[in-house]
Amino acid sequence: MEYSVIVERKDGIWRAFIPVLSGLAGEGRSREEALRNARRAAENYLASVELTTISVHVPREHSRRPGSPLALLNSLEMFAGDEEALREHFDEIAAEREREREEARQQDAE
C-alpha cells in the first residue's frame, strides 16, 4: 500500500506525517530517516489492526449536491401549476432589488 506523506523540517528535525493514518509520524535527523521511521510506525500499526472495507448506502435524494442543476430541476416539479404566482413573486423580488439599487445610487450621489 502507498500513502501520501507530509515531510517537513522544523528546528533542525525532520518529521514525516501520514495524514490518512491519524497520529502516525516519524522523526529523524535527515529526511530519509524521518521517512524510514514513519514507514516503520505505519507497518507496526497496520500489523496490529484489521484492515477491511465497508459499503455505505446513501439514499438517492441525499446523494445529489443540494445546489446541483438536477436537484434544482427536481425541486421545481413541486411548483407545477403555480407558475403565475411564482412569476409575480420573482417580479416583486426584482422590483425590490431595483429599489435598493436606486437607493444606493442616491446615497452615492450625496
C-alpha angles and dihedrals in degrees: 000000000000126000132188112246130201111216122193139166116219128168090350094304124110117222128190117196126191103207097193091053097060114227096004117131143138132216132202147152089256136035091248092051092050090050091048091051092047090050091049091049091050093047092049092048096046091048090059099049138056116251114207142141134237134202118229122201112218115191110242096241090056095045093072122084106251094235097043119127090242092053090050093050092048092050091051089064087073089067099052108141093021096086096120093049090048092049090052091047093051090046089055091050091049091049092050092050091050090050090051091049091050091050090051091049090051092049090049090051093053 
